[in-house]
Amino acid sequence: MPPHLSLARTISLTAAAALVLASSACSDETNPQVTLTISAIAASNNQSAIAGAILPLPLRVLVEEDGLPKPGVTISWSASAGGLKPAASVTDAQGIAATVWTLGASPGPMSATAALTGANGSPVTFHAAALNQARMTVAIEGGDTQTGQVGAPLPMPLRVKVHTFGPSDAGVTVTWSATDGHVSPASSITDLEGFAETHWTLDTVARDTQVVVAQVHGAEGSPLQFTARALPGSVSTLTPAIPDTQVAYTGAAYTTEFDMPAMGLFDRYGNAVPNQPVTWRVVEGPIHIASSENASDEIGFARVEVAPDGSAGTGVVEAVVDGSPLSKRFTFSIRQERFVVLWVNDGTFTSAQNGSTPAVDTIPAGTTMHWFLEDWDYDYHAIVAVGTPSFPSQPIGYRNNGLASITFTTPGTYQYQDDGASGASGTLVVE
């Protein structure tokens, strides 16, 4: 090649290189290079926990872009042992990303890394120590044998103390399970002093013993049992044990008695409320209170004995739950009738009109005769005719409130007995 052509080509290449350099310099002035850095947040490094447990604090890294927090960057996490959840996380508005590390099952040192491609400081390494569980113990620290109301939280949390005999008692998982009611949370992690707790809401059934169990895997003393006594709530329902309307009959020789009313007191869950004060009073009528139970018994019932004053009419007795707007009224009617009384205790019919036993009564045709089961029981009883003339049988047991009524229109002498106690008999003369 001639010398002048070689020199020209050299000048041309040099000029082109200068242009490229100038262009690159211009580009750097308008788009300076961006620098990303990633670093560990110190508090989350060098932690310890029992092997197989979750570390007390999540692992956290800070990502910055030229010294300012960088949101929206994905960090990849990996561990030499155990598991990280999530395995990838995105930095928040403060440039922080985090994950939770469950240590490996074998005691010893282990590590985890946080990686961000192209960032200074990547990967970031975290160190942790998995402690030996062999000497770990757990004991109840507080909240046992409390008393509370059904369906309500207990006043104190349930608390346990875990001792690992290692550098720290933190990071041990305690699992709580409720046989009765429910707990929140269902699992908790011991703090730096080894304490963990939960809150217990009792079941809605009143009983002396409800149970929650706390369990720490591999710890001496586990599982632990917490008990509580669940008391009924306040009275919300009043329920009569027998009909709240009764009838007594009065005749020339005898007046029947009322059955003793019993009122059940229950909370909103249907639990009987014992030892609840109750006040009984006569509102009106020819009756009086012979005796009363002024507080509910162990199964939630309060009772009153009401007696007729001897004249016909209607009386009302009211029960008031002390300290409550709740009340219940019972109605007692006294009728003047011809009837026969069945004495269950001695198995005989007795005339209330003339006192005869076995009962012998005389009534005009067209009269309604009444039989009354005086001594209440739950056996089968019925008035049945014996021989002729006859009449349709009538039950007289608890299912029809202990009363049978038959109207006789045909004159004659009727023999009858109790179908459930054939030894009880009587005679009715219809004229």
Residue pairs with C-beta under 8 A, 6 or more apart in sequence:
34 65
34 66
35 65
35 66
35 120
36 63
36 64
36 65
36 70
36 73
36 116
36 118
36 119
36 120
37 63
37 64
37 119
37 120
37 121
38 61
38 62
38 63
38 75
38 114
38 116
38 119
38 120
38 121
38 122
38 124
39 61
39 62
39 64
39 121
39 124
40 59
40 60
40 61
40 62
40 114
40 124
40 125
40 126
41 60
41 61
41 62
41 96
43 57
43 60
44 55
44 57
44 58
44 59
44 60
44 98
44 126
45 59
45 126
45 127
46 126
46 127
46 128
47 55
47 56
47 57
47 128
47 129
47 170
47 171
48 55
48 128
48 129
48 130
48 131
48 166
48 167
48 168
48 170
48 171
49 55
49 56
49 103
49 128
49 130
49 131
49 168
49 170
49 171
49 172
50 103
50 130
50 131
50 133
50 136
50 164
50 166
50 171
50 172
50 218
51 103
51 104
51 105
51 106
51 107
51 108
51 130
51 131
51 132
51 133
52 82
52 102
52 103
52 104
52 105
52 130
52 133
52 217
53 102
53 103
53 171
53 172
53 173
53 189
54 100
54 101
54 102
54 103
54 171
54 173
54 189
55 100
55 101
55 102
55 103
55 128
55 171
56 170
56 171
56 189
56 190
56 191
56 192
58 98
58 99
58 100
58 101
59 77
59 84
59 98
59 99
59 100
59 101
59 112
59 114
59 126
60 96
60 97
60 98
61 75
61 96
61 97
61 98
61 114
61 124
62 69
62 94
62 95
62 96
63 69
63 70
63 73
63 75
63 91
63 95
63 96
63 97
63 116
63 119
64 70
64 95
68 95
69 91
69 93
69 94
69 95
69 96
70 91
70 95
71 90
71 91
71 92
71 93
71 94
71 95
72 90
72 91
73 90
73 91
73 95
73 97
73 116
74 88
74 89
74 90
74 116
75 88
75 89
75 90
75 91
75 97
75 114
75 115
75 116
76 87
76 88
76 114
76 115
76 116
77 84
77 86
77 87
77 88
77 89
77 99
77 112
77 113
77 114
77 115
78 84
78 87
78 112
78 113
78 115
79 101
79 104
79 110
79 111
79 112
79 113
80 104
80 110
80 111
80 112
81 103
81 104
81 105
81 106
81 110
81 130
82 101
82 102
82 103
82 104
82 105
82 110
82 130
83 101
83 102
84 99
84 100
84 101
84 102
84 112
85 99
85 100
85 102
86 99
87 99
89 97
89 98
89 99
90 97
91 97
97 114
99 114
101 112
101 126
101 128
103 110
103 128
103 130
104 110
104 130
106 130
107 130
107 131
107 132
107 133
108 129
108 130
109 127
109 128
109 129
109 130
110 127
110 128
110 129
110 130
111 125
111 126
111 127
111 128
112 125
112 126
112 128
113 123
113 124
113 125
113 126
114 122
114 123
114 124
114 126
115 122
115 123
115 124
116 122
116 123
129 167
131 164
131 166
131 167
131 168
132 166
133 164
133 217
133 218
133 219
135 164
135 165
135 220
136 162
136 163
136 164
136 165
136 172
136 216
136 218
136 219
136 220
137 162
137 163
137 219
137 220
137 221
138 160
138 161
138 162
138 163
138 174
138 214
138 216
138 219
138 220
138 221
138 222
138 224
139 160
139 161
139 221
139 224
140 159
140 160
140 161
140 214
140 224
140 226
141 159
141 160
141 161
141 195
142 156
142 157
142 158
142 159
142 197
143 154
143 156
143 157
143 158
143 159
143 197
143 200
143 226
144 158
144 226
144 227
145 227
145 228
145 229
146 154
146 155
146 156
146 228
146 229
147 228
147 229
147 231
148 154
148 155
148 202
148 228
148 229
148 230
148 231
149 202
149 230
149 231
149 232
149 233
150 202
150 203
150 204
150 205
150 206
150 230
150 231
150 232
150 233
150 267
150 269
150 271
151 201
151 202
151 203
151 204
151 233
151 269
152 201
152 202
152 233
153 199
153 200
153 201
153 202
154 199
154 200
154 201
154 202
154 228
157 197
157 198
157 199
157 200
158 176
158 183
158 197
158 198
158 199
158 200
158 212
158 214
158 226
159 195
159 196
159 197
160 174
160 195
160 196
160 197
160 214
160 216
160 224
161 193
161 194
161 195
162 169
162 172
162 174
162 190
162 194
162 195
162 196
162 216
162 219
163 169
163 194
164 172
164 194
168 192
169 190
169 192
169 193
169 194
170 189
170 190
170 191
170 192
170 193
170 194
171 189
171 190
172 189
172 190
172 194
172 196
172 216
172 219
173 187
173 188
173 189
173 216
173 217
174 187
174 188
174 189
174 190
174 196
174 198
174 214
174 215
174 216
175 186
175 187
175 214
175 215
175 216
175 217
176 183
176 185
176 186
176 187
176 188
176 198
176 212
176 213
176 214
176 215
177 183
177 186
177 212
177 213
177 215
178 200
178 211
178 212
179 210
179 211
179 212
179 213
180 202
180 203
180 205
180 207
180 210
180 211
180 212
180 230
181 200
181 201
181 202
181 203
181 210
181 212
181 230
182 200
182 201
183 198
183 199
183 200
183 201
183 212
184 198
184 199
184 201
185 198
186 198
188 196
188 197
188 198
189 196
190 196
198 212
198 214
200 212
200 226
200 228
202 210
202 228
202 230
203 210
203 230
204 269
204 271
205 230
205 269
205 271
206 230
206 231
206 232
206 267
206 269
206 271
206 272
207 229
207 230
208 229
208 230
209 227
209 228
209 229
210 227
210 228
210 229
210 230
211 225
211 226
211 227
212 225
212 226
212 228
213 223
213 224
213 225
213 226
214 222
214 223
214 224
214 225
214 226
215 222
215 223
215 224
216 222
232 266
232 267
232 269
232 271
232 272
232 273
232 274
232 300
233 267
233 268
233 269
233 271
233 273
234 267
234 273
234 324
235 265
235 266
235 267
235 273
235 276
235 321
235 324
235 326
236 266
236 267
236 268
236 326
237 264
237 265
237 266
237 267
237 268
237 270
238 263
238 264
238 265
238 266
238 319
238 321
238 326
238 327
238 328
239 263
239 264
239 266
240 261
240 262
240 263
240 264
240 328
240 330
241 261
241 262
241 263
241 264
241 301
242 259
242 261
242 262
243 401
244 261
244 328
244 329
244 330
244 331
245 330
245 331
245 332
245 333
246 258
246 259
246 261
246 330
246 331
246 332
246 333
246 401
247 332
247 333
247 334
247 335
247 401
247 403
248 255
248 256
248 257
248 258
248 308
248 332
248 333
248 334
248 335
249 255
249 256
249 334
249 335
249 336
249 337
249 339
249 352
249 370
249 372
250 256
250 308
250 310
250 311
250 312
250 334
250 335
250 336
250 337
250 352
251 336
251 337
251 338
251 339
251 351
251 352
251 353
252 352
252 353
252 354
253 351
253 352
253 353
253 354
253 355
254 341
254 350
254 351
254 352
254 355
255 308
255 310
255 334
255 352
256 341
256 352
256 372
256 374
257 307
257 308
257 374
258 305
258 306
258 307
258 308
258 332
259 376
260 303
260 304
260 305
260 306
261 303
261 304
261 306
261 317
261 330
262 301
262 302
262 303
263 278
263 301
263 302
263 303
263 319
263 328
264 272
264 296
264 299
264 300
264 301
265 272
265 273
265 276
265 278
265 296
265 300
265 301
265 302
265 321
266 272
266 273
266 300
267 273
271 300
272 296
272 298
272 299
272 300
272 301
273 296
273 300
274 296
274 297
274 298
274 299
274 300
275 295
275 296
276 295
276 296
276 300
276 302
276 321
276 322
277 294
277 295
277 321
277 322
277 323
278 293
278 294
278 295
278 296
278 302
278 319
278 320
278 321
278 322
279 294
279 319
279 320
279 322
280 289
280 292
280 294
280 302
280 304
280 317
280 318
280 319
280 320
281 289
281 317
281 318
281 320
282 288
282 289
282 315
282 316
282 317
283 315
283 316
283 317
283 318
283 329
284 314
284 315
284 316
285 313
285 314
285 315
285 316
285 332
286 308
286 309
286 310
286 311
286 312
286 313
286 315
286 334
287 306
287 307
287 308
287 309
287 315
287 317
287 332
287 334
288 306
288 307
288 309
289 304
289 305
289 306
289 307
289 317
290 305
290 306
290 307
291 304
291 305
292 302
292 303
292 304
292 305
293 302
293 303
293 304
294 302
295 302
296 302
302 319
304 317
304 319
304 330
306 315
306 317
306 330
306 332
308 315
308 332
308 334
311 334
312 334
312 335
312 336
313 333
313 334
314 331
314 332
314 333
314 334
315 331
315 332
315 333
315 334
316 329
316 330
316 331
316 332
317 329
317 330
317 332
318 327
318 328
318 329
318 330
319 327
319 328
319 329
319 330
320 326
320 327
321 327
337 368
337 370
338 352
338 353
338 361
338 363
338 367
338 369
338 370
339 352
339 353
339 369
339 370
339 371
339 372
340 349
340 350
340 351
340 352
340 359
340 361
340 369
340 370
340 371
340 372
340 426
340 428
341 349
341 350
341 351
341 352
341 359
341 371
341 372
341 374
342 348
342 349
342 371
342 372
342 373
342 374
342 375
342 381
342 396
342 418
342 424
343 349
343 350
343 374
343 375
343 424
344 373
344 374
344 375
344 376
344 377
344 379
344 421
345 375
347 418
347 421
347 423
347 424
348 357
348 358
348 359
348 423
348 424
349 357
349 358
349 359
349 371
349 418
349 424
349 425
349 426
350 356
350 357
350 358
350 359
351 357
351 359
351 360
351 361
351 426
353 361
354 360
354 361
358 424
358 425
358 426
358 427
359 426
359 427
360 426
360 427
360 428
360 429
361 369
361 426
361 427
361 428
361 429
362 428
362 429
362 430
362 431
363 369
363 408
363 428
363 429
363 430
363 431
364 430
364 431
365 408
365 409
365 410
365 411
365 430
365 431
366 407
366 408
366 409
367 407
367 408
367 430
368 405
368 406
368 407
368 408
369 405
369 406
369 407
369 408
369 428
370 403
370 404
370 405
371 383
371 394
371 396
371 403
371 404
371 405
372 396
372 402
372 403
373 381
373 396
373 397
373 398
373 402
373 403
374 402
376 398
376 402
377 398
378 397
378 398
379 397
379 420
379 421
380 395
380 397
380 419
380 420
381 395
381 396
381 397
381 418
381 419
381 420
381 421
382 393
382 394
382 395
382 396
382 397
382 404
382 418
382 419
382 420
383 393
383 394
383 396
383 404
383 406
383 416
383 418
383 419
384 393
384 416
384 417
384 418
384 419
385 391
385 393
385 414
385 415
385 416
386 415
386 416
386 417
386 425
387 415
389 410
389 412
389 413
389 414
390 414
391 406
391 408
391 414
391 416
392 406
393 419
394 404
394 405
394 406
395 404
396 402
396 403
396 404
396 418
397 420
408 414
408 428
408 430
410 430
411 430
411 431
412 430
413 427
413 428
413 429
413 430
414 427
414 428
414 429
414 430
415 425
415 426
415 427
416 425
416 426
416 427
416 428
417 423
417 424
417 425
417 426
418 424
418 425
